[in-house]
Amino acid sequence: MAGLCLGPLLRYVDGSSATVWVEASRPCAAEVRCADGAGGTVRTFHVEGHHYALIPVTGLTPGAPTPYEVFLDGTRVWPAPDSPFPPSVIAAPAPGDALRVAFGSCRWAAPPGDGHDPVGPDALDTLATRIAADPQGERPDLLLLLGDQVYADETSEATRRFLYARRGLAGPSPSSRIRSNRGDPIGSQVADYEEYTRLYYESWLDPQVRWLLSTVPSCMIFDDHDVVDDWNTSAAWLADMRATDWWQERLLSGLMSYWVHQHLGNLSPAELAADPVYAAVRAAPDGTDVLRAFAAKADADPASVRWSYRRGFGRVRVLMVDSRAARVLDEDGRSMLSPGEADWVRAQALDGRGGYDHLLVGASLPWLLPHLVHDLEAWDAALCRGVRGARWARFGERLRRGADLEHWAAFPESFAALAGLLAEAGSGPEAPATIAVLSGDVHHAYVAEPRWPARSVAARVLQLTCSPVHNSVPPSMRLGFRFGWSAVARALGRGLARHGRCAEPPVSWRRTGGPWFGNQLMTLTLHGRSARLRLERARAARDGRARLETVAESELSPPAAP
């Protein structure tokens, strides 16, 4: 009998259809049955010894949350008979409904059970507990998970024990394509597809998070730790990685596991039906070679693969942008997005303008940073281009890697291009009420607001940064982020910019909220042309239970007409 190994995850949802992702213990027919008669069935596909299904659900009734069950070969496997949680539901949105979007990034797997948590309560665990306690109360309509869903390079003690046991063999493991012994240079980091699956088990089998992901739709995008810290920082960094004997298998396994666990669920049923890789993997008795070839192509020619995607929720448009794999790293043409990717993002933002009231641009890396950090990154990028000579260029590369200087500011032309696109999308009589760049990565939260000195922008444009969901930041970095917004820091930054002969940014900006620290989530509530932002932090109460406390809340109305 087939068992449920992982999932279900409720992924795509629109007015009448949805997709539900599962991993089964063997090949089988995977089925979703809804209380209102909606449902769907599909056969599992096979990758690296694992069996997955993305179950299409049709016939949903808009506006009515519908409980559902999962069956494998006709046997019910979800919900579990002894589940302490309410039934999982699919809530297809009805036209005109308000949309609540919760977002954040950087979730290191919480320890199981009542084990000591060195980084404090998990914000997703805490959100799940609150929803389960009041199933009819407020809940997000959508989770946007903005990167570092798993940490391939920062593993837990339990995962390290698994890795050491798996590699503690006299010779290579039959299931691994890399050297697999205690002298492995990759150490306590994951190395291949099987070890990636361990990360997803550890993260998504957390009981609270498992239930939450089964009942709230989610959109995901990767960031660096889904592969390795500072992934694609520079051409020199990539050359050093490719010179190792472990990088190729690590990258291919990271892309393959991301495609299976995260990317497929981001796509609509129509996009899935038109995807040749998905069709080929499903048609093959074993889709491993098909998927490895796809990942190898994505590595050799990043511009040939698109991880970015667009979703629509009534009059809210979500544009999730790949700011990792799509980079151009050559110093003379350095760009956050390849030309084709940049054209696609531009087209998606401007297509049908006037047909949406809110544009949410999900980019794992913040566009607007503290002023000193922005100027430091722009200066470093200029040094690496050689504006101050070869010696400064070598120093710049060392600094870039050591200080993680690889956000939008480290790609000055891309920073300016995004500024221009947001201004264009937010201008004129068809402008949306708000445009928000949603980001994570930097292990704290803040709100920043740009201004364009040379043009009038009708929409309220904001940088909303929220991180981590479950991680930490050293006290020294907290001080640095606070200082980075100060007047003294701005003066230091201007000095660096002059030394690097950096162009003046096309926008100015100011911090209007934060910085806030802790395990936290932001929620946008969008209704008509109104928007409201709330930041909540997970805190342990005196009774030992974690709760989400509201740290900040504000209305995000468009600016007044001049």
Backbone torsions as a table, in degrees:
resi	resn	phi	psi	omega
1	MET	NA	135.8	179.6
2	ALA	-73.3	138.2	176.1
3	GLY	-112.0	162.2	178.5
4	LEU	-92.0	111.2	-178.8
5	CYS	-83.8	-38.8	-174.4
6	LEU	-153.7	146.2	-178.5
7	GLY	96.6	-171.0	4.1
8	PRO	-78.4	149.9	171.5
9	LEU	-114.1	123.6	173.5
10	LEU	-81.1	118.1	-174.0
11	ARG	-110.5	-95.6	-177.6
12	TYR	-74.6	135.2	173.0
13	VAL	-141.6	130.9	169.4
14	ASP	-129.3	-159.2	-173.6
15	GLY	-64.2	-24.9	-176.0
16	SER	-138.8	-3.8	-176.1
17	SER	-140.2	165.5	-179.5
18	ALA	-157.1	168.8	169.4
19	THR	-129.0	142.9	-179.9
20	VAL	-127.2	125.2	-175.9
21	TRP	-99.1	137.9	175.9
22	VAL	-143.2	157.4	164.9
23	GLU	-117.3	129.8	179.9
24	ALA	-109.1	164.5	-177.0
25	SER	-81.3	-14.3	-179.3
26	ARG	-159.0	170.1	176.4
27	PRO	-60.2	138.2	-177.2
28	CYS	-168.3	175.0	169.3
29	ALA	-92.3	122.7	179.7
30	ALA	-103.2	132.4	-171.9
31	GLU	-136.9	142.3	169.9
32	VAL	-113.6	130.1	174.6
33	ARG	-120.7	125.7	-178.8
34	CYS	-102.6	155.1	-177.1
35	ALA	-64.6	-24.9	-178.6
36	ASP	-93.3	9.3	179.0
37	GLY	95.9	-11.5	176.0
38	ALA	-69.6	162.8	177.8
39	GLY	166.6	-170.0	179.7
40	GLY	-179.3	158.4	-178.6
41	THR	-138.6	144.7	176.9
42	VAL	-153.2	152.3	173.8
43	ARG	-79.4	148.4	175.6
44	THR	-69.3	157.7	169.9
45	PHE	-115.9	164.2	-168.7
46	HIS	-119.9	127.9	174.6
47	VAL	-140.3	123.3	173.9
48	GLU	49.9	43.3	177.0
49	GLY	82.2	4.6	-179.3
50	HIS	-116.0	155.7	-173.7
51	HIS	-125.5	120.6	-172.9
52	TYR	-125.5	158.4	172.4
53	ALA	-147.9	141.6	169.5
54	LEU	-114.5	102.2	-168.5
55	ILE	-86.3	120.2	175.7
56	PRO	-79.6	132.1	179.9
57	VAL	-115.5	124.9	-179.9
58	THR	-125.7	164.0	176.9
59	GLY	85.6	18.1	-179.3
60	LEU	-70.8	153.0	176.8
61	THR	-98.4	117.4	-178.2
62	PRO	-59.3	139.7	173.5
63	GLY	82.9	-0.3	-177.2
64	ALA	-122.0	109.4	175.7
65	PRO	-59.6	125.9	-173.3
66	THR	-117.7	116.2	174.9
67	PRO	-61.3	147.1	179.2
68	TYR	-138.2	161.0	176.5
69	GLU	-129.0	155.3	177.5
70	VAL	-113.7	134.0	178.7
71	PHE	-123.5	139.8	172.4
72	LEU	-118.5	118.6	-175.0
73	ASP	50.1	40.3	174.8
74	GLY	84.6	-5.1	179.5
75	THR	-101.8	129.6	-178.8
76	ARG	-70.6	128.6	179.0
77	VAL	-120.6	-9.0	177.8
78	TRP	-148.6	133.2	-0.2
79	PRO	-74.2	157.8	176.8
80	ALA	-65.5	147.1	-177.3
81	PRO	-57.2	-33.5	-176.3
82	ASP	-102.9	22.1	-176.5
83	SER	-64.1	131.5	176.6
84	PRO	-84.8	0.0	-174.2
85	PHE	-99.0	157.0	174.3
86	PRO	-64.1	166.5	177.9
87	PRO	-58.7	143.3	171.8
88	SER	-72.4	141.8	-177.1
89	VAL	-128.8	156.8	168.1
90	ILE	-113.2	120.4	-179.6
91	ALA	-111.2	99.3	177.6
92	ALA	-76.7	125.8	-175.5
93	PRO	-67.2	145.1	174.6
94	ALA	-99.8	148.1	178.8
95	PRO	-55.0	134.0	177.4
96	GLY	89.0	-9.0	178.3
97	ASP	-66.2	150.2	169.6
98	ALA	-66.9	151.5	179.2
99	LEU	-120.4	123.1	175.6
100	ARG	-104.5	121.7	-178.2
101	VAL	-117.5	113.9	175.8
102	ALA	-99.4	138.9	-176.3
103	PHE	-147.6	155.8	177.7
104	GLY	178.1	-178.9	-179.5
105	SER	-150.1	173.4	171.1
106	CYS	67.7	75.1	178.1
107	ARG	-114.3	102.5	170.9
108	TRP	-78.3	134.9	-173.3
109	ALA	-56.0	131.4	178.4
110	ALA	-72.3	145.6	177.6
111	PRO	-63.6	147.6	-176.7
112	PRO	-70.4	155.9	173.5
113	GLY	59.2	-137.0	-178.5
114	ASP	-100.6	24.9	-179.8
115	GLY	-64.9	153.7	179.8
116	HIS	-62.2	131.0	-179.6
117	ASP	-106.0	107.8	-174.5
118	PRO	-69.0	-16.7	-178.4
119	VAL	-112.1	12.4	175.3
120	GLY	88.6	179.0	-175.1
121	PRO	-62.2	142.9	178.7
122	ASP	-79.1	126.2	-177.3
123	ALA	-65.6	-35.5	178.3
124	LEU	-70.3	-42.7	174.0
125	ASP	-55.1	-44.9	-176.2
126	THR	-68.0	-38.6	175.6
127	LEU	-62.6	-44.1	179.3
128	ALA	-60.1	-42.6	-179.9
129	THR	-62.1	-40.6	179.8
130	ARG	-65.9	-44.1	-179.3
131	ILE	-65.9	-42.5	-178.7
132	ALA	-63.1	-32.8	-179.8
133	ALA	-72.2	-22.5	-179.5
134	ASP	-142.9	76.0	-174.1
135	PRO	-59.8	-24.7	-179.8
136	GLN	-91.0	-2.3	-178.3
137	GLY	-82.6	-167.9	-177.8
138	GLU	-67.9	137.9	175.0
139	ARG	-148.0	156.7	175.4
140	PRO	-66.7	147.9	170.4
141	ASP	-87.9	-15.3	-176.5
142	LEU	-157.6	137.4	170.8
143	LEU	-106.0	125.5	171.6
144	LEU	-106.1	112.4	-179.2
145	LEU	-103.8	110.4	-162.7
146	LEU	-98.6	36.5	173.1
147	GLY	116.7	158.0	-178.1
148	ASP	56.4	48.2	172.6
149	GLN	-67.4	-31.0	172.7
150	VAL	-133.5	158.3	180.0
151	TYR	-115.9	98.7	-179.0
152	ALA	-71.9	-21.0	-174.2
153	ASP	-112.9	0.4	178.1
154	GLU	-136.2	82.3	-171.8
155	THR	-91.2	156.8	179.2
156	SER	-77.8	168.6	178.3
157	GLU	-60.8	-40.9	-180.0
158	ALA	-63.7	-40.8	178.6
159	THR	-68.9	-37.5	178.0
160	ARG	-62.5	-39.5	176.4
161	ARG	-61.2	-41.7	177.2
162	PHE	-61.9	-45.3	-178.4
163	LEU	-63.6	-44.7	-178.1
164	TYR	-64.6	-41.2	178.8
165	ALA	-65.1	-40.4	-178.8
166	ARG	-66.8	-34.8	-176.6
167	ARG	-94.4	-5.1	-175.9
168	GLY	-79.7	57.2	-177.6
169	LEU	-117.0	160.1	178.1
170	ALA	-67.3	-32.7	-178.8
171	GLY	-133.9	-174.0	-179.9
172	PRO	-62.3	143.7	175.3
173	SER	-68.6	137.4	179.9
174	PRO	-59.3	-26.5	-176.5
175	SER	-95.1	5.5	-176.8
176	SER	-120.2	140.3	179.6
177	ARG	-96.5	9.4	178.9
178	ILE	-120.5	166.0	175.5
179	ARG	-58.9	129.8	-167.8
180	SER	-130.5	71.0	175.0
181	ASN	-143.1	-178.7	-173.6
182	ARG	-69.2	-12.4	176.2
183	GLY	-92.9	9.6	-178.0
184	ASP	-56.6	125.5	-177.2
185	PRO	-67.0	-15.4	-179.7
186	ILE	-77.7	-13.5	172.1
187	GLY	60.7	-126.2	-174.1
188	SER	-91.6	10.9	175.3
189	GLN	-90.0	157.8	179.1
190	VAL	-73.6	153.3	-172.3
191	ALA	-123.3	-29.7	-174.5
192	ASP	-144.0	-177.3	-173.6
193	TYR	-60.0	-45.0	-177.9
194	GLU	-59.4	-39.2	179.5
195	GLU	-72.1	-30.8	172.5
196	TYR	-62.4	-40.4	-180.0
197	THR	-60.0	-31.8	177.7
198	ARG	-61.5	-39.4	178.7
199	LEU	-62.6	-43.6	-179.8
200	TYR	-67.9	-38.0	175.1
201	TYR	-59.3	-47.6	-176.6
202	GLU	-61.7	-40.1	-176.0
203	SER	-80.4	-45.9	-170.7
204	TRP	-93.5	-7.4	172.3
205	LEU	-90.6	-4.2	167.9
206	ASP	-50.6	120.4	-169.7
207	PRO	-55.9	-43.5	-178.9
208	GLN	-66.3	-46.0	-178.7
209	VAL	-68.3	-36.8	178.4
210	ARG	-59.3	-46.0	179.0
211	TRP	-67.1	-42.5	-179.5
212	LEU	-57.7	-47.1	-178.5
213	LEU	-70.5	-16.7	176.9
214	SER	-81.6	-14.3	-170.9
215	THR	-128.0	-8.5	174.9
216	VAL	-122.0	122.8	179.6
217	PRO	-59.9	149.7	-177.1
218	SER	-136.0	145.4	169.9
219	CYS	-119.4	141.0	-174.1
220	MET	-135.6	154.2	170.8
221	ILE	-147.6	149.5	-178.3
222	PHE	-83.4	163.1	166.3
223	ASP	-133.5	-162.3	-168.7
224	ASP	-67.1	-44.5	-173.7
225	HIS	-67.7	-16.2	171.2
226	ASP	-61.7	-19.4	174.8
227	VAL	-121.8	-63.9	176.7
228	VAL	-167.4	152.7	-178.9
229	ASP	-54.2	132.1	177.3
230	ASP	63.7	31.1	176.9
231	TRP	-49.8	125.6	178.7
232	ASN	63.2	40.7	175.6
233	THR	-63.1	-44.3	-175.8
234	SER	-160.3	169.1	177.0
235	ALA	-65.2	-38.3	179.1
236	ALA	-66.6	-40.1	176.3
237	TRP	-60.0	-46.0	-177.7
238	LEU	-64.9	-38.8	177.8
239	ALA	-61.8	-40.8	178.3
240	ASP	-64.4	-39.6	178.7
241	MET	-65.1	-43.1	-177.5
242	ARG	-68.6	-17.4	178.1
243	ALA	-81.0	-10.9	178.5
244	THR	-82.6	165.6	179.7
245	ASP	-94.1	6.4	-179.1
246	TRP	-118.4	-16.9	-170.4
247	TRP	-64.5	-43.7	-174.0
248	GLN	-60.4	-46.9	179.8
249	GLU	-66.7	-37.2	178.4
250	ARG	-61.6	-47.7	-176.9
251	LEU	-66.3	-47.6	-179.5
252	LEU	-60.5	-42.5	179.5
253	SER	-65.7	-38.5	178.2
254	GLY	-63.3	-44.3	179.7
255	LEU	-68.7	-40.5	178.5
256	MET	-62.7	-47.1	-178.0
257	SER	-68.7	-33.0	175.8
258	TYR	-65.5	-43.6	179.1
259	TRP	-58.4	-44.9	-177.6
260	VAL	-70.6	-51.7	-169.2
261	HIS	-83.9	-32.0	-173.2
262	GLN	-117.6	-51.6	-168.8
263	HIS	-64.4	-44.9	-175.8
264	LEU	-55.9	-41.5	-178.3
265	GLY	-70.1	-14.2	177.1
266	ASN	-74.8	-18.2	-169.9
267	LEU	-93.0	150.2	175.7
268	SER	-76.9	161.6	175.7
269	PRO	-54.8	-38.0	179.0
270	ALA	-66.0	-41.1	178.0
271	GLU	-66.1	-38.8	177.3
272	LEU	-63.4	-42.1	-179.2
273	ALA	-63.7	-27.3	-178.7
274	ALA	-95.8	1.1	-174.7
275	ASP	-88.1	113.1	-177.1
276	PRO	-68.0	-30.5	179.3
277	VAL	-68.5	-44.8	178.1
278	TYR	-60.6	-42.8	179.1
279	ALA	-63.0	-42.4	-178.0
280	ALA	-68.8	-39.8	178.6
281	VAL	-64.2	-42.2	-179.8
282	ARG	-68.7	-32.7	-177.1
283	ALA	-77.6	-24.4	-176.0
284	ALA	-81.0	143.6	172.5
285	PRO	-57.7	-34.7	175.2
286	ASP	-137.1	111.0	-175.9
287	GLY	-83.3	7.4	-174.6
288	THR	-59.0	-50.2	-176.6
289	ASP	-64.9	-37.2	176.7
290	VAL	-61.3	-45.5	-176.8
291	LEU	-72.0	-36.2	175.8
292	ARG	-62.9	-40.2	178.3
293	ALA	-63.9	-39.8	176.7
294	PHE	-62.5	-45.5	179.6
295	ALA	-64.7	-38.8	178.1
296	ALA	-64.3	-37.8	176.6
297	LYS	-65.6	-40.5	178.6
298	ALA	-63.0	-32.8	177.2
299	ASP	-73.6	-47.2	-175.9
300	ALA	-71.5	-34.2	-176.5
301	ASP	-139.5	78.3	-175.2
302	PRO	-55.6	-30.5	-178.2
303	ALA	-69.5	-13.3	-178.5
304	SER	-83.0	-9.0	-176.0
305	VAL	-124.1	137.3	178.1
306	ARG	-116.2	118.5	174.5
307	TRP	-96.1	-19.4	177.2
308	SER	-67.7	158.3	179.1
309	TYR	-159.4	164.7	-179.2
310	ARG	-123.7	139.0	176.1
311	ARG	-131.4	147.0	176.9
312	GLY	-119.0	135.8	178.1
313	PHE	-131.0	85.2	-173.9
314	GLY	62.6	-120.6	-179.4
315	ARG	-100.1	26.0	172.5
316	VAL	-115.7	126.9	177.6
317	ARG	-109.3	129.4	177.0
318	VAL	-110.7	124.1	179.8
319	LEU	-120.9	105.1	-178.7
320	MET	-93.6	123.4	-170.4
321	VAL	-113.0	128.6	175.1
322	ASP	-77.5	108.3	178.8
323	SER	-107.2	22.7	179.4
324	ARG	-121.6	-64.2	-173.5
325	ALA	-77.2	-20.5	-174.6
326	ALA	-87.9	7.5	-174.7
327	ARG	-72.5	149.6	167.7
328	VAL	-104.0	120.6	-168.3
329	LEU	-103.1	-11.8	177.9
330	ASP	-59.0	129.9	-173.2
331	GLU	-59.9	-30.0	-178.8
332	ASP	-80.3	-17.1	179.6
333	GLY	-132.4	28.5	-172.0
334	ARG	-58.6	130.2	-176.6
335	SER	-152.7	143.4	176.4
336	MET	-65.7	-33.4	-179.4
337	LEU	-125.9	143.2	173.2
338	SER	-65.0	160.1	-179.7
339	PRO	-55.3	-42.9	179.4
340	GLY	-65.2	-39.5	178.7
341	GLU	-66.6	-41.4	178.9
342	ALA	-63.4	-40.2	177.7
343	ASP	-64.0	-39.8	179.7
344	TRP	-64.8	-46.0	179.6
345	VAL	-60.0	-43.1	179.9
346	ARG	-61.9	-45.2	-179.1
347	ALA	-63.0	-40.3	-179.0
348	GLN	-68.9	-33.2	179.8
349	ALA	-73.7	-34.0	-173.7
350	LEU	-97.7	-17.5	-179.5
351	ASP	-60.6	127.3	176.7
352	GLY	63.9	29.5	178.9
353	ARG	-57.9	134.8	-170.1
354	GLY	103.3	-16.1	178.2
355	GLY	-93.5	1.8	176.3
356	TYR	-139.4	150.9	-179.8
357	ASP	-99.0	-20.2	-178.4
358	HIS	-141.9	133.3	176.3
359	LEU	-115.3	118.8	177.9
360	LEU	-108.5	117.0	178.7
361	VAL	-103.4	106.3	178.2
362	GLY	-86.4	113.5	177.8
363	ALA	-133.3	121.1	-172.8
364	SER	-56.4	-33.2	-178.3
365	LEU	-98.5	134.5	179.9
366	PRO	-61.6	141.0	173.6
367	TRP	-79.1	-47.1	179.0
368	LEU	-103.4	126.3	-178.4
369	LEU	-116.7	169.7	168.0
370	PRO	-51.7	143.2	-169.1
371	HIS	-58.0	-40.8	-179.8
372	LEU	-65.1	-40.2	179.7
373	VAL	-65.3	-42.1	177.7
374	HIS	-58.8	-50.0	-177.6
375	ASP	-66.1	-35.9	176.9
376	LEU	-62.1	-43.2	-179.7
377	GLU	-68.3	-41.9	178.5
378	ALA	-64.7	-41.4	177.1
379	TRP	-62.1	-45.5	-179.7
380	ASP	-62.5	-40.3	178.1
381	ALA	-61.6	-38.4	178.0
382	ALA	-66.7	-41.9	177.3
383	LEU	-60.1	-45.2	-178.2
384	CYS	-64.8	-26.8	175.6
385	ARG	-75.5	-13.1	176.8
386	GLY	97.2	17.1	-176.6
387	VAL	-66.8	-19.8	178.3
388	ARG	-116.3	15.1	175.7
389	GLY	100.5	172.4	-172.7
390	ALA	-65.7	-39.3	-178.5
391	ARG	-64.1	-44.2	176.7
392	TRP	-64.8	-34.7	179.4
393	ALA	-63.9	-42.3	177.7
394	ARG	-64.3	-40.8	176.0
395	PHE	-62.0	-42.5	-179.1
396	GLY	-60.7	-40.2	179.5
397	GLU	-66.6	-41.6	177.3
398	ARG	-62.3	-42.2	-179.5
399	LEU	-66.7	-41.2	-179.0
400	ARG	-58.1	-44.3	-179.6
401	ARG	-73.1	-42.9	-175.1
402	GLY	-68.7	-32.5	-175.7
403	ALA	-107.8	8.9	178.4
404	ASP	56.9	49.8	-177.9
405	LEU	-92.3	78.9	-174.7
406	GLU	-149.0	36.8	174.8
407	HIS	-91.7	-169.7	-178.0
408	TRP	-57.7	-34.0	-179.6
409	ALA	-63.9	-24.9	178.3
410	ALA	-79.6	-3.0	174.6
411	PHE	-124.9	73.7	-167.7
412	PRO	-54.8	-40.1	-180.0
413	GLU	-66.9	-35.6	177.6
414	SER	-70.2	-37.9	175.3
415	PHE	-57.7	-47.9	-178.8
416	ALA	-66.8	-37.8	-179.9
417	ALA	-65.4	-40.5	177.4
418	LEU	-66.1	-38.8	176.1
419	ALA	-59.1	-43.4	179.1
420	GLY	-65.7	-40.7	179.8
421	LEU	-65.1	-44.0	-179.7
422	LEU	-64.5	-37.9	177.7
423	ALA	-65.5	-42.6	179.5
424	GLU	-65.0	-44.7	179.6
425	ALA	-64.4	-28.9	-175.7
426	GLY	-97.0	10.6	-175.6
427	SER	-111.2	156.7	173.6
428	GLY	87.0	177.1	-175.1
429	PRO	-67.9	-19.0	179.6
430	GLU	-95.7	10.9	-176.4
431	ALA	-64.1	143.1	173.4
432	PRO	-69.6	168.0	177.2
433	ALA	-69.8	-43.2	-178.3
434	THR	-137.0	149.7	168.1
435	ILE	-129.0	123.5	-178.0
436	ALA	-126.3	127.3	170.6
437	VAL	-90.6	115.6	-176.8
438	LEU	-100.6	124.7	-173.6
439	SER	-142.9	169.5	177.1
440	GLY	-139.1	-126.8	169.2
441	ASP	76.0	-42.7	-164.2
442	VAL	-93.8	8.1	171.9
443	HIS	60.1	33.7	165.6
444	HIS	-161.7	175.5	-176.8
445	ALA	-124.4	147.3	176.0
446	TYR	-164.9	165.4	174.5
447	VAL	-121.9	130.9	176.5
448	ALA	-130.2	148.4	-174.6
449	GLU	-130.3	123.1	-178.5
450	PRO	-86.8	160.7	171.6
451	ARG	-135.6	138.2	178.0
452	TRP	-103.5	110.9	-175.9
453	PRO	-67.1	-23.3	-172.3
454	ALA	-102.3	0.8	-178.4
455	ARG	-153.3	159.9	177.9
456	SER	-98.4	125.1	-179.6
457	VAL	-113.5	121.6	-173.9
458	ALA	-77.6	-34.3	-176.8
459	ALA	-75.9	155.1	169.3
460	ARG	-81.8	115.5	-178.0
461	VAL	-107.0	132.9	-174.2
462	LEU	-141.2	146.7	165.2
463	GLN	-101.0	116.1	178.7
464	LEU	-113.1	111.2	-177.1
465	THR	-113.3	127.6	-179.1
466	CYS	-140.4	116.1	-178.9
467	SER	-168.0	147.8	-3.8
468	PRO	-94.5	163.1	168.0
469	VAL	-74.9	-40.4	177.3
470	HIS	-158.0	90.5	178.4
471	ASN	-167.7	-160.7	-176.1
472	SER	-146.2	169.2	173.6
473	VAL	-140.4	132.1	-178.5
474	PRO	-63.1	150.8	178.9
475	PRO	-55.1	-35.7	-179.5
476	SER	-63.2	-37.6	178.7
477	MET	-70.9	-33.2	176.2
478	ARG	-60.3	-45.2	178.4
479	LEU	-62.2	-40.9	-179.1
480	GLY	-64.0	-41.6	179.7
481	PHE	-67.3	-38.4	177.7
482	ARG	-65.1	-45.1	-178.6
483	PHE	-64.2	-32.2	-175.5
484	GLY	-60.0	-21.6	179.1
485	TRP	-91.8	-5.4	-171.1
486	SER	-77.8	165.7	178.9
487	ALA	-64.8	-38.8	177.8
488	VAL	-62.7	-42.5	179.0
489	ALA	-63.3	-38.3	179.1
490	ARG	-63.8	-38.6	178.1
491	ALA	-65.9	-42.2	176.4
492	LEU	-61.4	-41.5	-180.0
493	GLY	-63.5	-39.6	178.7
494	ARG	-63.9	-34.7	176.5
495	GLY	-64.8	-42.9	176.7
496	LEU	-62.2	-42.7	-179.2
497	ALA	-61.8	-39.0	178.6
498	ARG	-66.0	-41.4	179.7
499	HIS	-62.2	-36.9	-179.4
500	GLY	-87.0	1.3	-178.6
501	ARG	54.5	43.1	-176.0
502	CYS	-81.5	142.6	175.6
503	ALA	-68.9	150.4	176.9
504	GLU	-67.1	132.8	177.7
505	PRO	-60.5	148.4	-178.9
506	PRO	-75.6	-6.4	177.5
507	VAL	-131.9	155.1	164.9
508	SER	-108.2	162.0	179.2
509	TRP	-154.1	159.5	178.2
510	ARG	-138.0	150.8	175.8
511	ARG	-79.8	126.9	179.5
512	THR	-114.8	1.8	176.2
513	GLY	-164.5	141.2	178.7
514	GLY	89.6	-167.1	3.0
515	PRO	-75.7	146.6	176.6
516	TRP	-118.2	144.3	-177.0
517	PHE	-125.4	154.1	-179.1
518	GLY	125.0	178.8	176.3
519	ASN	-83.1	118.5	-164.6
520	GLN	-150.6	162.7	176.0
521	LEU	-136.0	144.0	168.5
522	MET	-103.7	147.5	175.6
523	THR	-130.8	127.5	172.2
524	LEU	-102.0	127.0	173.5
525	THR	-108.5	116.7	-172.5
526	LEU	-117.0	125.1	-179.5
527	HIS	-147.2	119.3	-173.2
528	GLY	60.0	-128.8	177.9
529	ARG	-102.6	13.5	178.0
530	SER	-97.5	153.6	178.7
531	ALA	-145.7	138.9	177.3
532	ARG	-132.2	135.7	-178.2
533	LEU	-112.6	136.7	175.1
534	ARG	-134.5	134.6	173.3
535	LEU	-110.7	129.7	179.0
536	GLU	-125.9	141.3	-178.8
537	ARG	-117.8	138.0	177.0
538	ALA	-79.9	126.3	-179.5
539	ARG	-132.5	141.3	175.3
540	ALA	-82.8	127.4	178.9
541	ALA	-87.2	175.4	-177.9
542	ARG	-64.3	-27.1	179.4
543	ASP	-80.8	3.6	178.6
544	GLY	89.2	-9.3	179.7
545	ARG	-88.7	146.6	179.0
546	ALA	-90.5	143.6	177.5
547	ARG	-137.0	153.8	173.5
548	LEU	-89.7	122.1	177.3
549	GLU	-110.0	139.9	178.9
550	THR	-76.0	122.7	-179.6
551	VAL	-96.6	-35.9	-178.5
552	ALA	-154.5	149.3	178.4
553	GLU	-152.5	138.3	-177.6
554	SER	-158.5	153.8	172.1
555	GLU	-84.2	141.4	-179.9
556	LEU	-117.0	70.5	-179.6
557	SER	-82.3	154.5	176.5
558	PRO	-61.7	154.8	178.2
559	PRO	-65.3	151.4	178.4
560	ALA	-65.7	144.7	178.6
561	ALA	-64.4	142.2	-178.8
562	PRO	-68.6	NA	NA
